[in-house]
């Protein structure tokens, strides 16, 4: 499963919050707010998230980064068919880039 592979690869670098079709947006936001301020957070937006929920999550990313500072927040917007290696590489980049917050990468 992609979310487990990403969480394993980023262990110790960033917390991973998964957004998929089974998770309510309010639960994703609540999870972001519970992460330690010292941690980076990667929101993994999986391909089965509806277009409207995907758009709302991506639009909320910047304001959330401001609200939840100093924790760094970034998102990986995963499309159908994206290779897990590319998703993991994007997560590692975002987790290690100390000055990036409120940004997203789309992985195709």
C-alpha positions as CSV (number, residue, x, y, z in Angstrom):
1,X,0.0,0.0,0.0
2,X,1.4,3.4,-1.0
3,X,0.6,5.2,2.2
4,X,2.5,2.6,4.3
5,X,5.5,2.8,1.9
6,X,5.6,6.6,2.2
7,X,5.2,6.6,6.0
8,X,8.0,4.0,6.3
9,X,10.3,5.9,4.0
10,X,9.7,9.2,5.8
11,X,9.9,7.8,9.4
12,X,12.0,10.1,11.5
13,X,11.8,12.9,8.9
14,X,8.1,13.8,8.7
15,X,4.7,12.8,9.9
16,X,2.4,11.5,7.1
17,X,-1.3,12.4,7.1
18,X,-3.2,10.4,4.5
19,X,-6.2,11.8,2.6
20,X,-8.2,9.2,0.7
21,X,-11.8,8.7,-0.2
22,X,-12.6,7.1,3.1
23,X,-11.3,9.9,5.3
24,X,-13.4,13.1,5.9
25,X,-11.7,16.4,5.3
26,X,-12.4,17.4,8.9
27,X,-10.4,14.4,10.1
28,X,-7.5,15.2,7.8
29,X,-7.4,18.8,9.2
30,X,-7.7,17.5,12.8
31,X,-4.8,15.1,12.2
32,X,-2.7,18.0,11.0
33,X,-3.4,20.0,14.1
34,X,-2.3,17.2,16.4
35,X,1.2,16.8,14.9
36,X,4.0,18.1,17.1
37,X,5.1,21.7,16.2
38,X,8.7,20.3,15.8
39,X,7.7,17.9,13.1
40,X,7.3,18.4,9.3
41,X,4.0,17.0,8.0
42,X,3.4,15.6,4.5
43,X,-0.3,15.3,3.4
44,X,-0.5,12.4,1.0
45,X,-3.5,13.1,-1.2
46,X,-4.3,9.7,-2.9
47,X,-5.9,9.4,-6.3
48,X,-9.3,8.3,-5.0
49,X,-10.0,11.7,-3.3
50,X,-12.8,13.5,-5.2
51,X,-11.9,16.5,-7.3
52,X,-13.7,18.9,-5.0
53,X,-12.0,17.5,-1.8
54,X,-8.6,17.6,-3.6
55,X,-9.2,21.2,-4.6
56,X,-10.2,22.1,-1.0
57,X,-7.2,20.4,0.5
58,X,-4.8,22.1,-1.9
59,X,-6.4,25.5,-1.4
60,X,-6.2,25.1,2.4
61,X,-2.5,24.2,2.4
62,X,-1.1,27.8,2.5
63,X,-3.4,29.1,5.2
64,X,-2.8,25.9,7.2
65,X,1.0,26.5,7.0
66,X,0.5,29.9,8.4
67,X,-1.9,28.8,11.1
68,X,0.2,25.8,12.2
69,X,3.7,27.4,12.1
70,X,6.4,26.6,13.0
71,X,5.5,23.1,11.8
72,X,6.2,22.7,8.1
73,X,3.3,21.4,6.0
74,X,3.5,20.2,2.4
75,X,1.4,17.9,0.2
76,X,1.9,15.3,-2.4
77,X,-0.9,15.2,-4.9
78,X,-0.8,11.7,-6.3
79,X,-2.4,10.9,-9.6
80,X,-3.6,7.5,-10.8
81,X,-0.7,5.4,-12.0
82,X,2.0,7.3,-10.2
83,X,5.0,5.1,-9.4
84,X,5.5,4.6,-5.7
85,X,9.2,5.4,-6.0
86,X,8.4,8.8,-7.4
87,X,5.9,9.5,-4.6
88,X,8.5,8.5,-2.0
89,X,11.1,10.7,-3.7
90,X,8.8,13.6,-3.6
91,X,8.1,13.0,0.1
92,X,11.8,12.8,0.9
93,X,12.4,16.0,-1.0
94,X,9.6,17.9,0.8
95,X,10.6,16.5,4.2
96,X,14.3,17.5,3.8
97,X,13.7,20.9,2.3
98,X,13.8,23.0,5.6
99,X,12.5,26.2,4.1
100,X,9.5,24.7,2.3
101,X,6.0,25.0,3.8
102,X,2.6,25.3,2.3
103,X,3.6,23.8,-1.0
104,X,2.5,20.8,-3.0
105,X,4.0,18.5,-5.6
106,X,1.9,16.7,-8.1
107,X,3.2,13.2,-8.9
108,X,2.1,11.6,-12.1
